[in-house]
Amino acid sequence: MVNAEKPRPGSLPPTTLTLPDDEPTAVALIAAAVEVMSVHGYHGTSVRDIAAAAGTSPGILYHHFGSKQVLLATLLDRGLDALVAATELALDLAGDDPADRLRAIVAAHVRMHLEAQRESLLGNSELRALEPGALRVVVAKRDVQQRIFDRVVRDGVRRGVFAAPHAEDAARFVTAACTAVAAWYRPGGPLSPDEIIQRHQEISLDAVRYHR
């Protein structure tokens, strides 16, 4: 395992998981948790590590979140809230055409996983670290996101625009492929985010057997 250096207080990049009403110390703790856990994992990160990266004391973390487990649940919960909201908004703006609707939700899903790459990787790799109650909440929100894709693909099949024989399998294939971009994307690589999105839109339409 690579021994990555812990981030210094004040050197943390911003994160999409903070909210406008968060107190500054909570913002710092969330940013620190994303940065440290994305490198060392949940079990490889201590409360002291997070507090040190945030430039505060371990006791302050307990004041804001109660425990490291609650902080992790907050990160994953907020990440899915943002993903579902972005996808629902894209769908609302997409119009009635099934192909346009699929393009829209694929673009929203992929863009979120590119722009919040560390947060996305954390959400996928550390889901197993959640305690049962928090896990149920996060899985339920994942299911909400998946059902958006299911509905769009089923509607396209019903209307004869898509010809996928197994609509829900095709929808799961699409979401899995779109989620996977967080694992392989490298900023500054040969493809821009817009190019990656466009390719995934075309691949997704192929997967549902779109009648062009």
MOSULJO-V343579 format. One record per residue. N is the residue number from 1. RES is the residue in one small letter. PSI is psi in whole degrees, 0 to 359 (* if undefined). OMEGA is omega in radians with two decimals (NA if undefined). NEAR is the number of other ideal C-beta (glycine too) atoms within 8 Angstrom. Layout:
n=N res=RES psi=PSI omega=OMEGA near=NEAR
n=N res=RES psi=PSI omega=OMEGA near=NEAR
This chain:
n=1 res=m psi=139 omega=3.12 near=2
n=2 res=v psi=135 omega=3.10 near=3
n=3 res=n psi=87 omega=-3.10 near=4
n=4 res=a psi=142 omega=3.14 near=6
n=5 res=e psi=138 omega=3.08 near=4
n=6 res=k psi=140 omega=3.10 near=8
n=7 res=p psi=148 omega=3.12 near=10
n=8 res=r psi=147 omega=3.07 near=6
n=9 res=p psi=137 omega=3.14 near=9
n=10 res=g psi=351 omega=-3.11 near=5
n=11 res=s psi=9 omega=-3.04 near=5
n=12 res=l psi=135 omega=3.04 near=12
n=13 res=p psi=156 omega=3.12 near=5
n=14 res=p psi=163 omega=3.13 near=6
n=15 res=t psi=150 omega=3.11 near=12
n=16 res=t psi=354 omega=-3.01 near=9
n=17 res=l psi=3 omega=3.05 near=12
n=18 res=t psi=155 omega=-3.11 near=10
n=19 res=l psi=157 omega=-3.09 near=5
n=20 res=p psi=329 omega=-3.09 near=3
n=21 res=d psi=357 omega=3.14 near=3
n=22 res=d psi=139 omega=3.03 near=9
n=23 res=e psi=152 omega=-3.10 near=6
n=24 res=p psi=321 omega=3.14 near=6
n=25 res=t psi=321 omega=3.09 near=10
n=26 res=a psi=321 omega=3.08 near=11
n=27 res=v psi=314 omega=-3.14 near=10
n=28 res=a psi=320 omega=-3.14 near=12
n=29 res=l psi=320 omega=3.12 near=17
n=30 res=i psi=314 omega=3.11 near=15
n=31 res=a psi=320 omega=3.13 near=14
n=32 res=a psi=318 omega=-3.14 near=14
n=33 res=a psi=317 omega=3.11 near=13
n=34 res=v psi=313 omega=-3.07 near=14
n=35 res=e psi=312 omega=-3.04 near=14
n=36 res=v psi=316 omega=-3.13 near=14
n=37 res=m psi=329 omega=-3.14 near=15
n=38 res=s psi=340 omega=3.09 near=9
n=39 res=v psi=314 omega=-2.98 near=7
n=40 res=h psi=354 omega=-3.11 near=8
n=41 res=g psi=166 omega=-3.12 near=10
n=42 res=y psi=310 omega=-3.07 near=9
n=43 res=h psi=339 omega=3.10 near=5
n=44 res=g psi=3 omega=-3.11 near=5
n=45 res=t psi=130 omega=3.11 near=12
n=46 res=s psi=164 omega=3.03 near=6
n=47 res=v psi=321 omega=3.14 near=9
n=48 res=r psi=321 omega=3.10 near=7
n=49 res=d psi=314 omega=-3.12 near=11
n=50 res=i psi=314 omega=-3.13 near=17
n=51 res=a psi=318 omega=-3.14 near=14
n=52 res=a psi=317 omega=3.13 near=9
n=53 res=a psi=329 omega=3.12 near=14
n=54 res=a psi=352 omega=-3.13 near=14
n=55 res=g psi=31 omega=-3.14 near=7
n=56 res=t psi=192 omega=-3.08 near=9
n=57 res=s psi=155 omega=3.11 near=6
n=58 res=p psi=324 omega=-3.12 near=8
n=59 res=g psi=330 omega=3.13 near=6
n=60 res=i psi=324 omega=3.09 near=11
n=61 res=l psi=316 omega=3.13 near=16
n=62 res=y psi=328 omega=3.12 near=10
n=63 res=h psi=320 omega=-3.06 near=5
n=64 res=h psi=325 omega=-3.00 near=9
n=65 res=f psi=347 omega=3.11 near=11
n=66 res=g psi=320 omega=-3.13 near=4
n=67 res=s psi=167 omega=3.05 near=7
n=68 res=k psi=325 omega=3.13 near=12
n=69 res=q psi=318 omega=3.11 near=10
n=70 res=v psi=322 omega=3.11 near=10
n=71 res=l psi=315 omega=3.10 near=14
n=72 res=l psi=314 omega=3.13 near=15
n=73 res=a psi=322 omega=3.10 near=13
n=74 res=t psi=317 omega=3.14 near=11
n=75 res=l psi=311 omega=-3.08 near=16
n=76 res=l psi=322 omega=3.13 near=15
n=77 res=d psi=314 omega=-3.14 near=12
n=78 res=r psi=323 omega=3.12 near=10
n=79 res=g psi=317 omega=3.13 near=15
n=80 res=l psi=324 omega=3.06 near=14
n=81 res=d psi=315 omega=-3.13 near=9
n=82 res=a psi=320 omega=-3.14 near=12
n=83 res=l psi=313 omega=-3.13 near=12
n=84 res=v psi=317 omega=-3.13 near=12
n=85 res=a psi=317 omega=3.14 near=8
n=86 res=a psi=322 omega=-3.13 near=11
n=87 res=t psi=318 omega=3.11 near=14
n=88 res=e psi=320 omega=3.11 near=9
n=89 res=l psi=315 omega=3.12 near=9
n=90 res=a psi=320 omega=-3.14 near=12
n=91 res=l psi=319 omega=3.13 near=13
n=92 res=d psi=327 omega=-3.07 near=6
n=93 res=l psi=357 omega=-2.95 near=7
n=94 res=a psi=343 omega=-3.06 near=11
n=95 res=g psi=199 omega=-2.97 near=6
n=96 res=d psi=341 omega=-3.06 near=4
n=97 res=d psi=126 omega=-3.10 near=8
n=98 res=p psi=322 omega=-3.14 near=11
n=99 res=a psi=319 omega=3.09 near=10
n=100 res=d psi=323 omega=-3.14 near=10
n=101 res=r psi=319 omega=3.10 near=15
n=102 res=l psi=317 omega=3.09 near=17
n=103 res=r psi=319 omega=-3.07 near=12
n=104 res=a psi=314 omega=-3.09 near=12
n=105 res=i psi=329 omega=3.05 near=15
n=106 res=v psi=316 omega=3.14 near=14
n=107 res=a psi=316 omega=-3.14 near=11
n=108 res=a psi=315 omega=-3.09 near=14
n=109 res=h psi=312 omega=-3.11 near=14
n=110 res=v psi=316 omega=-3.10 near=13
n=111 res=r psi=318 omega=3.11 near=11
n=112 res=m psi=321 omega=-3.11 near=13
n=113 res=h psi=339 omega=3.04 near=14
n=114 res=l psi=316 omega=-3.06 near=13
n=115 res=e psi=335 omega=3.09 near=8
n=116 res=a psi=56 omega=-3.00 near=13
n=117 res=q psi=313 omega=-3.12 near=10
n=118 res=r psi=318 omega=-3.13 near=10
n=119 res=e psi=321 omega=3.14 near=14
n=120 res=s psi=316 omega=3.11 near=13
n=121 res=l psi=320 omega=3.12 near=11
n=122 res=l psi=316 omega=3.14 near=14
n=123 res=g psi=326 omega=-3.13 near=13
n=124 res=n psi=322 omega=-3.03 near=10
n=125 res=s psi=332 omega=-3.03 near=8
n=126 res=e psi=9 omega=3.07 near=13
n=127 res=l psi=322 omega=-3.10 near=11
n=128 res=r psi=342 omega=-3.12 near=5
n=129 res=a psi=351 omega=-3.13 near=9
n=130 res=l psi=145 omega=3.02 near=13
n=131 res=e psi=159 omega=-2.95 near=7
n=132 res=p psi=317 omega=-3.10 near=6
n=133 res=g psi=313 omega=3.12 near=6
n=134 res=a psi=324 omega=3.12 near=14
n=135 res=l psi=318 omega=3.13 near=10
n=136 res=r psi=320 omega=-3.14 near=8
n=137 res=v psi=313 omega=-3.09 near=10
n=138 res=v psi=318 omega=3.12 near=15
n=139 res=v psi=322 omega=3.10 near=9
n=140 res=a psi=320 omega=3.12 near=8
n=141 res=k psi=326 omega=3.02 near=12
n=142 res=r psi=320 omega=3.13 near=9
n=143 res=d psi=324 omega=3.08 near=8
n=144 res=v psi=315 omega=3.12 near=10
n=145 res=q psi=316 omega=-3.13 near=14
n=146 res=q psi=322 omega=-3.12 near=11
n=147 res=r psi=332 omega=3.04 near=8
n=148 res=i psi=313 omega=3.11 near=13
n=149 res=f psi=318 omega=3.13 near=13
n=150 res=d psi=314 omega=-3.09 near=11
n=151 res=r psi=318 omega=-3.12 near=8
n=152 res=v psi=316 omega=-3.13 near=14
n=153 res=v psi=316 omega=3.13 near=17
n=154 res=r psi=318 omega=3.13 near=11
n=155 res=d psi=319 omega=3.11 near=10
n=156 res=g psi=322 omega=3.09 near=15
n=157 res=v psi=315 omega=-3.13 near=13
n=158 res=r psi=324 omega=-3.11 near=6
n=159 res=r psi=3 omega=3.07 near=7
n=160 res=g psi=12 omega=3.12 near=6
n=161 res=v psi=324 omega=3.03 near=10
n=162 res=f psi=149 omega=-3.13 near=13
n=163 res=a psi=21 omega=3.12 near=9
n=164 res=a psi=126 omega=-3.12 near=12
n=165 res=p psi=337 omega=3.14 near=3
n=166 res=h psi=89 omega=-2.96 near=6
n=167 res=a psi=314 omega=-3.07 near=12
n=168 res=e psi=326 omega=3.05 near=9
n=169 res=d psi=318 omega=3.12 near=8
n=170 res=a psi=319 omega=3.13 near=14
n=171 res=a psi=318 omega=3.10 near=15
n=172 res=r psi=323 omega=3.09 near=10
n=173 res=f psi=316 omega=-3.12 near=9
n=174 res=v psi=312 omega=-3.11 near=15
n=175 res=t psi=322 omega=3.12 near=12
n=176 res=a psi=317 omega=3.14 near=8
n=177 res=a psi=320 omega=-3.14 near=11
n=178 res=c psi=322 omega=3.11 near=13
n=179 res=t psi=325 omega=-3.05 near=11
n=180 res=a psi=345 omega=-3.12 near=8
n=181 res=v psi=330 omega=-3.14 near=12
n=182 res=a psi=334 omega=-3.09 near=12
n=183 res=a psi=332 omega=-3.04 near=7
n=184 res=w psi=346 omega=-3.10 near=6
n=185 res=y psi=138 omega=3.05 near=11
n=186 res=r psi=117 omega=3.09 near=5
n=187 res=p psi=138 omega=-3.12 near=4
n=188 res=g psi=5 omega=3.11 near=3
n=189 res=g psi=185 omega=-3.05 near=6
n=190 res=p psi=339 omega=-3.13 near=2
n=191 res=l psi=136 omega=3.05 near=7
n=192 res=s psi=162 omega=3.06 near=5
n=193 res=p psi=319 omega=3.14 near=9
n=194 res=d psi=323 omega=3.11 near=6
n=195 res=e psi=320 omega=3.10 near=8
n=196 res=i psi=317 omega=3.12 near=13
n=197 res=i psi=314 omega=-3.13 near=13
n=198 res=q psi=317 omega=3.12 near=8
n=199 res=r psi=319 omega=3.14 near=9
n=200 res=h psi=329 omega=3.04 near=13
n=201 res=q psi=315 omega=-3.13 near=12
n=202 res=e psi=317 omega=3.11 near=8
n=203 res=i psi=320 omega=-3.14 near=9
n=204 res=s psi=319 omega=3.10 near=14
n=205 res=l psi=323 omega=3.05 near=12
n=206 res=d psi=321 omega=-3.09 near=8
n=207 res=a psi=329 omega=-3.14 near=11
n=208 res=v psi=5 omega=3.11 near=17
n=209 res=r psi=58 omega=3.14 near=9
n=210 res=y psi=131 omega=3.06 near=12
n=211 res=h psi=97 omega=-3.11 near=7
n=212 res=r psi=* omega=NA near=3
